[in-house]
Amino acid sequence: MTAPYRKQLQWGIMDRLRVVGGARLSGTVRVSGAKNSALKLMAATLLAPGRSTITNLPAIADVDYMAELLTRLGCKVEVDKGRHEVNIDVPEKLGHRADYDLVRKMRASINVLGPLIARELIAEVALPGGDAIGSRGLDYHINGLTDMGADVNSEHGFVIAKAPKGLKGANIVLEFPSVGATENIMTAATLANGTTTIENAAREPDVVDLGEFLIAMGAKITGLGTHTITIDGVKELKPATHATLADRIVSGTWAFAAAMTKGDITIENGRVDHLEVPLDKLVEAGAVVTTTSNGFRVKMDKRPIAVDVATLPYPGFPTDLQPMVIALNAIAEGTSLVTENVFEGRFMFVNELLRLGANIQVDGHHAAITGISELSAAPVAATDIRAGAGLVLAALVSDGVTTIEDAYHIDRGYPDFPAQLQSLGADVSRN
């Protein structure tokens, strides 16, 4: 990232958090726009020359990275931290190369692939980085674009896609309901010649949010939120303004924080309809969940009861909340089994939780957990965004002071996380 951007945004990143255990979290938090939606919306603005505006933008580090990436592709990007919005002026002619130095920092960079191949008929995107939670190959993305007539290959660390004659509509069947592949194919298909259907499409609210933005830009899309999405290609799209939906993973994190700390947290902007399975699991664990006029409230007055969970694509239990449910089960009454069906690398988090005294055995895709009454403070390290947040929750129910290294991961997904924790009564500080 360039120095002017860092100076302009002042969304600083520090590497270590200090968490004092024993707090009971109580109060109200407000959830901003979803990371997993905002970054994809920003990428989608590439489809239409002119100024698009994304509102309800989360103040997270990944927004910086995406803003810089779009700038390098030729856009003028103005992020207004105070208003939580970004204005993106897209030129008539875009650059088509997304270099590794930015793409390596976040996987969402791959979402420029679809818009670039649709607009410029060529795209060169470095193989993405981001969280270390599994292989997350790009085969579904590549196969979908190939079905639409693109020539796609991997060379020198780049995905290179070319469609000199333009993209054409196709019937695409995904082997797995990949969110990223669904999004890239959907954006590419908006300007393709003919009709594209995506079978076994991802149903996540973030995908729906992106689709609604594309429709506001003039795209013809039906079936959002179902297994089959249909896109009728149009000649051009127009800029639009769109509000990012609330972050269901951040909402879910606060819900688990309340349950783990025997707390009482009201989550403003939280959507219970986007968190039905996780909230049902919290009720099973003993929490009281009630809806409010603009969100929901989670209250817990006893030690949680262990709950079995298997992660699945939406509307199943989200893999992004797997660290939180493992942390809850680590201090719950009884034994539990957590099965990871989405990202094999999620259990890297367990190694750090063991340092806090948790009783967990991992066998392949399964983690068997025997709850103990309290964890013990120790130095740990975040391996990804959600693991970092899960470690903070675990530290809150540990005896003593826990330091969490590599906390910059948390800043990529949780706006003002330490400050919000402090407002709820936690003793959390940056070192």
Secondary structure, 3 states (H helix, E strand, C coil): CCHHHHHHHCCCCCCCEEEECCCCCEEEEECCECHHHHHHHHHHHHHCCEEEEEECCCCCHHHHHHHHHHHHCCCEEEEECCCCEEEEEECCCCCCEECHHHHCCCHHHHHHHHHHHHHHCEEEEECCCCCCCCCCCCHHHHHHHHHCCCEEEEECCEEEEECCCCCECCEEECCCCCHHHHHHHHHHHCCCECEEEEECCCCCHHHHHHHHHHHHCCCEEECCCCCEEEEECCCCCCCCEEECCECHHHHHHHHHHHHHCCCEEEEECCCHHHCHHHHHHHHHHCCEEEEECCEEEEECCCCCECCCEEECCCCCECHHHHHHHHHHHHCCECEEEEECCCCHHHHHHHHHHHHCCCEEEEECCEEEEECCCCEECCCEECCCHHHHHHHHHHHHCEECEEEEECCHHHHCCCCCHHHHHHHCCCEEEEC
